[in-house]
């Protein structure tokens, strides 16, 4: 213990985690202590731009005063009742969120993975009780390269060996197809007992893999034609991140909430999380219309914390901030600037090969193999220059700042990225 106490604050905190915590993460060597808006400060007092936003959970910025106030006020009044009783916050939140996204019902949960599991259960129950598939025979189509969480069911249909190796036996009932492949989806939909298609409109963990502009629309239309539920996992892409309220909205140009343009492919089941929390409290949700949602009866699904009063107040405040501060429009505008500037940097430097994404969910591909440490080393250099980002899939770096960022701040961040890349190649 005395040896640890002689270390710097940063080294001491990292060493404490290494000694006493499970080694299921590999963080950058920075210990964060405080956050506000687009900034975070480490334990030594150095300020950074946050370009990860807790994987899009902090769309509204760190410690947003309205969201924090909602959290504190409700925590001081009533924190938890369980769903054994009604509470005075949940009904108002349910009315708000169903109106906000245009669905009949919401089933509140806590984490993104729980919401995905909920959607899987809901799809299967609908398959047996509404569509008429024989019990225990339902199949759900998923995509290669997906990331829907890390529960045992979800890793059963992951194509990432880090997620599923030595965690078997794997749950059956899933058909995996290549992402962004309409012909493969057509073929899978022709198989018997297909109940749903679970898809990320953009695959975030796979490196912000952005499909063809018409992929989601065509996939949705195919599902409708086959009587199969279209299930959109918008845990990371939803709530303004991609420059639309939802990524399934396509290239909508709505000024605030989605106004249901022709590009909108309304899911049969919508899965939300991350930014629904405003970055302060675990909140997720599954939305569907009555035909689907009402197959769940009392006692058949739930959560001790799902729909608790704090979560209800926080989520409503988080969604109000998106509307009031026009974060959809800001993400769309700044995303276009970001990709334009990054393409300029790429044209002048051989270290990067590609930038892709929508809104403020973007990634750059490093000109090296996925097995190399180049992307990691670039992220360490970015950290040293005052910007935090993280590699994914080896040679890809994801850039996803809070949506409250200003154009001036974005340009400063682009300058940091350009400086880092230039210095890295010398």
C-alpha positions in Angstrom: 0.0 0.0 0.0 2.8 2.4 0.8 4.3 1.9 -2.6 1.0 2.8 -4.2 0.7 6.0 -2.2 4.1 7.2 -3.5 2.9 7.1 -7.1 1.3 10.0 -9.0 -2.5 10.4 -8.6 -3.0 9.0 -12.1 -0.7 6.0 -11.7 -2.2 5.3 -8.3 -5.8 5.2 -9.6 -4.8 3.0 -12.5 -2.9 0.7 -10.3 -5.8 0.4 -7.9 -8.1 -0.7 -10.7 -5.5 -3.1 -12.0 -5.2 -4.7 -8.5 -8.8 -4.8 -7.4 -11.0 -4.7 -10.6 -11.7 -7.3 -13.2 -9.6 -6.8 -16.3 -12.5 -6.7 -18.8 -11.6 -3.2 -20.2 -8.4 -1.7 -21.6 -8.8 2.1 -21.0 -6.5 4.8 -22.3 -4.1 5.9 -19.5 -6.1 8.8 -18.3 -8.1 9.1 -15.1 -11.1 11.4 -15.5 -12.4 13.4 -12.5 -14.8 16.1 -13.7 -16.8 17.0 -16.8 -18.8 19.9 -18.2 -20.3 20.2 -21.7 -17.8 18.9 -24.3 -14.9 18.9 -21.8 -13.5 16.5 -19.2 -10.7 17.0 -16.7 -8.3 14.4 -15.4 -7.4 13.9 -11.8 -4.3 16.1 -12.3 -6.4 19.0 -13.6 -5.7 18.7 -17.4 -8.6 19.5 -19.7 -9.6 17.4 -22.7 -12.2 17.5 -25.5 -14.3 14.3 -25.1 -14.6 12.7 -28.5 -16.2 9.5 -27.3 -19.2 10.8 -25.3 -19.3 7.5 -23.4 -20.2 5.8 -26.7 -22.9 8.4 -27.4 -24.5 8.3 -23.9 -23.4 11.9 -23.3 -25.0 13.5 -26.4 -26.3 16.4 -24.3 -22.9 17.1 -22.8 -21.4 16.3 -19.4 -23.4 17.4 -16.3 -26.1 19.2 -18.3 -27.7 21.4 -15.7 -31.3 20.6 -16.6 -30.7 16.9 -16.6 -28.7 17.0 -13.4 -31.4 19.1 -11.7 -34.0 16.5 -12.7 -31.8 13.7 -11.2 -31.2 15.5 -7.9 -34.7 16.8 -7.4 -36.3 13.3 -8.0 -33.6 11.6 -5.9 -34.4 13.8 -3.0 -38.1 13.1 -3.3 -38.5 9.4 -4.2 -35.9 7.2 -5.9 -37.3 3.7 -6.2 -40.6 1.9 -5.6 -40.2 -1.1 -8.0 -43.1 -1.8 -10.3 -45.1 -3.4 -7.5 -46.7 0.1 -7.1 -47.5 3.0 -9.4 -45.3 6.1 -9.1 -46.0 9.7 -9.9 -43.2 10.1 -12.5 -43.6 7.0 -14.8 -47.0 7.7 -16.4 -46.0 11.2 -17.4 -42.7 10.0 -18.9 -44.5 7.1 -20.8 -46.9 9.6 -22.3 -44.0 11.9 -23.2 -41.7 9.4 -24.8 -44.4 7.5 -26.8 -45.6 10.8 -28.2 -42.0 11.9 -28.9 -41.2 8.8 -31.0 -44.7 8.0 -32.3 -45.5 4.6 -30.7 -48.4 3.3 -28.6 -46.4 1.8 -25.8 -43.0 1.8 -24.1 -41.4 -0.8 -21.9 -38.8 0.8 -19.7 -35.5 -0.9 -18.8 -32.1 0.2 -17.6 -29.3 -0.7 -20.0 -29.0 -1.1 -23.8 -28.3 -4.9 -23.5 -31.4 -5.3 -21.3 -33.5 -3.5 -23.9 -32.2 -5.7 -26.7 -33.0 -8.8 -24.7 -36.5 -7.3 -24.1 -36.9 -6.8 -27.8 -35.9 -10.4 -28.5 -38.4 -11.7 -26.0 -41.1 -9.5 -27.4 -40.5 -10.5 -31.0 -40.6 -14.2 -30.1 -43.8 -13.9 -28.1 -45.4 -12.0 -30.9 -44.3 -14.7 -33.3 -46.1 -17.4 -31.4 -49.2 -15.6 -30.3 -49.8 -13.3 -33.3 -48.0 -14.6 -36.4 -48.7 -18.3 -35.5 -45.2 -19.7 -35.6 -44.9 -23.0 -33.8 -43.6 -22.5 -30.2 -39.8 -22.6 -29.9 -39.3 -22.4 -33.7 -39.0 -18.6 -34.2 -35.9 -17.3 -36.0 -34.5 -13.7 -35.8 -32.2 -12.5 -38.5 -29.1 -10.5 -37.4 -26.1 -9.1 -39.2 -22.5 -10.0 -39.1 -20.3 -7.4 -37.3 -23.2 -6.5 -35.0 -22.8 -5.3 -31.4 -26.0 -5.5 -29.4 -24.5 -6.1 -26.0 -22.7 -8.8 -24.0 -25.4 -11.0 -22.4 -25.2 -14.7 -23.1 -28.0 -14.6 -25.6 -26.6 -11.6 -27.5 -23.1 -12.9 -27.7 -24.5 -16.1 -29.2 -25.1 -14.3 -32.5 -22.0 -12.1 -32.4 -19.3 -12.6 -35.0 -16.7 -11.1 -32.8 -14.5 -13.8 -31.2 -13.7 -11.5 -28.3 -17.4 -11.3 -27.4 -18.3 -15.0 -27.7 -15.3 -17.2 -27.5 -15.5 -19.6 -24.5 -18.9 -18.3 -23.5 -20.9 -21.1 -25.0 -23.1 -23.1 -25.4 -24.8 -20.5 -27.6 -28.5 -19.7 -27.8 -30.2 -20.9 -31.0 -32.8 -19.1 -33.0 -30.7 -16.6 -35.0 -29.8 -16.4 -38.7 -26.7 -14.3 -39.4 -26.3 -12.5 -42.7 -23.7 -10.0 -44.1 -24.5 -6.4 -43.1 -25.7 -4.0 -45.9 -26.6 -7.0 -48.1 -30.2 -6.8 -49.4 -29.9 -10.0 -51.4 -28.8 -11.9 -48.3 -31.7 -10.5 -46.4 -34.1 -11.5 -49.1 -32.7 -15.1 -49.0 -32.9 -15.2 -45.2 -36.5 -13.9 -45.2 -37.5 -16.8 -47.4 -36.6 -19.3 -44.7 -39.3 -20.7 -42.5 -40.4 -19.3 -39.1 -38.7 -15.9 -39.4 -40.1 -13.5 -36.9 -37.9 -10.5 -36.9 -34.9 -8.7 -38.3 -32.7 -7.0 -35.7 -30.3 -4.4 -37.1 -28.2 -1.4 -36.2 -28.9 1.4 -38.8 -25.1 2.1 -38.5 -22.8 -0.4 -36.9 -21.0 1.6 -34.3 -18.7 -0.9 -32.6 -17.8 -2.3 -36.0 -16.1 1.0 -36.8 -19.1 3.2 -37.7 -19.9 1.0 -40.7 -22.4 3.1 -42.6 -24.5 1.1 -45.1 -25.8 2.2 -48.5 -28.3 5.1 -48.2 -31.2 3.0 -49.2 -30.3 -0.1 -47.2 -32.6 0.6 -44.2 -35.5 1.6 -46.4 -35.2 -1.5 -48.5 -34.8 -3.8 -45.5 -37.8 -2.3 -43.8 -39.9 -2.7 -47.0 -38.8 -6.4 -47.3 -39.8 -7.0 -43.7 -43.2 -5.5 -44.2 -43.8 -7.6 -47.3 -42.9 -10.8 -45.4 -44.8 -10.0 -42.2 -41.6 -9.9 -40.2 -40.9 -7.4 -37.4 -38.3 -4.8 -38.2 -36.3 -4.2 -35.0 -34.1 -1.1 -34.9 -31.3 -1.1 -32.3 -30.8 2.7 -31.9 -29.1 2.4 -28.6 -26.0 4.2 -30.0 -27.3 5.9 -33.2 -30.6 7.3 -31.8 -31.5 10.6 -30.2 -29.9 13.0 -32.6 -26.4 11.4 -32.8 -26.5 11.0 -36.6 -28.1 14.3 -37.5 -31.7 12.9 -37.4 -33.8 12.0 -34.3 -33.3 8.4 -35.3 -30.8 6.9 -37.8 -33.7 5.1 -39.5 -35.1 8.5 -40.4 -32.6 8.5 -43.2 -31.6 11.9 -44.5 -34.6 13.8 -43.0 -34.3 17.6 -42.7 -36.7 18.0 -39.9 -36.1 21.1 -37.8 -36.8 19.6 -34.4 -38.3 16.2 -33.8 -38.8 13.9 -36.7 -41.8 14.8 -38.8 -42.1 11.4 -40.5 -40.7 12.2 -43.9 -40.8 9.6 -46.7 -37.3 8.5 -45.7 -38.5 7.4 -42.3 -38.7 3.6 -41.9 -40.7 3.2 -38.7 -39.6 0.1 -36.8 -42.0 -2.4 -35.4 -39.8 -2.4 -32.3 -37.4 0.5 -31.5 -34.6 0.1 -28.9 -33.2 3.1 -27.2 -30.6 3.7 -24.5 -27.4 5.6 -23.8 -28.4 9.2 -24.6 -31.8 8.6 -23.2 -30.0 8.8 -19.9 -28.4 12.2 -20.5 -25.3 10.5 -19.4 -26.2 10.6 -15.7 -28.3 7.5 -14.9 -28.9 4.1 -16.7 -32.1 4.3 -18.8 -33.2 2.3 -21.8 -36.5 1.7 -23.5 -38.3 -0.5 -26.0 -41.1 1.1 -28.0 -43.8 -0.7 -30.1 -47.4 -0.3 -31.0 -50.1 -2.2 -29.3 -50.3 -5.2 -31.7 -46.7 -6.1 -30.6 -46.3 -4.7 -27.1 -49.6 -6.1 -25.7 -48.4 -9.7 -26.0 -46.5 -9.1 -22.7 -48.7 -9.7 -19.7 -48.1 -9.0 -16.0 -45.3 -11.1 -14.6 -43.9 -12.1 -18.0 -41.1 -9.4 -18.1 -39.8 -6.7 -15.9 -37.0 -5.1 -13.9 -36.7 -3.9 -10.3 -35.2 -0.6 -11.5 -36.9 -0.4 -14.9 -39.3 2.6 -14.9 -38.1 4.0 -11.5 -38.9 7.7 -10.8 -35.4 9.0 -11.2 -35.0 7.3 -14.6 -38.4 8.7 -15.7 -37.5 12.3 -14.8 -34.0 12.0 -16.2 -35.1 10.6 -19.6 -37.8 13.2 -20.1 -35.3 16.0 -19.3 -32.7 14.4 -21.7 -35.2 14.3 -24.5 -36.4 17.8 -23.9 -32.8 19.1 -24.1 -32.5 17.5 -27.6 -35.6 19.4 -28.8 -34.9 22.7 -27.0 -31.3 23.0 -27.9 -31.7 21.8 -31.5 -29.1 19.1 -31.2 -30.4 17.3 -34.3 -29.6 20.2 -36.5 -26.3 20.9 -34.8 -25.1 17.3 -35.2 -26.1 17.4 -38.9 -24.3 20.7 -39.6 -21.1 19.9 -37.6 -20.9 16.4 -39.0 -20.7 17.7 -42.5 -18.0 20.1 -41.5 -16.1 17.4 -39.7 -16.1 14.9 -42.6 -15.2 17.7 -45.1 -12.2 18.7 -43.0 -11.1 15.1 -42.3 -11.2 14.3 -46.0 -8.9 17.3 -46.6 -6.5 15.9 -44.0 -6.7 12.5 -45.6 -5.9 13.9 -49.0 -2.7 15.4 -47.5 -1.5 12.4 -45.5 -1.0 8.7 -46.2 -1.6 7.7 -42.6 -5.4 7.7 -43.0 -7.4 6.2 -45.7 -11.1 7.0 -45.0 -13.6 8.9 -42.9 -17.1 7.7 -42.7 -20.3 8.3 -40.7 -23.3 10.5 -40.3 -23.9 13.5 -38.1 -21.5 13.4 -35.2 -20.9 9.7 -35.3 -17.8 9.2 -37.4 -14.7 7.1 -37.7 -11.4 7.3 -39.5 -9.6 4.2 -40.9 -5.9 4.1 -40.2 -3.6 2.9 -43.0 -2.4 -0.2 -41.1 -3.5 -3.7 -40.3 -6.2 -4.3 -37.6 -3.5 -6.2 -35.6 -1.2 -3.2 -35.4 -1.1 -0.7 -32.5 -1.0 2.3 -34.7 -4.6 3.5 -34.0 -4.0 3.0 -30.2 -0.8 5.0 -30.4 -2.6 7.8 -32.3 -5.2 7.9 -29.6 -2.5 8.2 -26.9 -1.0 11.0 -28.9 -4.4 12.7 -29.3 -4.8 12.4 -25.5 -1.4 14.1 -25.0 -2.7 16.9 -27.3 -5.9 17.3 -25.3 -8.5 15.2 -27.2 -9.9 11.8 -26.1 -10.9 9.1 -28.6 -10.7 5.3 -28.6 -9.8 2.7 -31.3 -12.2 0.0 -32.3 -11.5 -3.1 -34.4 -7.8 -2.4 -34.4 -7.2 0.2 -37.0 -10.3 2.3 -36.7 -10.8 5.4 -34.5 -14.3 6.5 -33.6 -15.0 10.2 -33.2 -18.3 11.1 -31.4 -18.2 14.3 -29.4 -21.2 15.6 -27.4 -23.8 17.2 -29.6 -23.7 20.5 -27.7 -20.3 21.2 -29.4 -20.0 24.6 -31.2 -18.4 25.1 -34.6 -15.5 27.0 -33.0 -14.9 24.1 -30.6 -15.1 21.6 -33.5 -12.5 23.5 -35.6 -10.2 23.5 -32.6 -10.6 19.8 -32.3 -9.9 19.3 -36.0 -6.7 21.3 -35.6 -5.7 19.0 -32.7 -6.4 15.9 -34.9 -4.5 17.4 -37.9 -1.5 18.4 -35.6 -1.4 14.9 -34.1 -1.6 13.1 -37.4 1.1 15.3 -38.9 3.4 14.9 -35.9 2.8 11.1 -35.9 4.0 10.6 -39.5 7.3 12.6 -39.0 
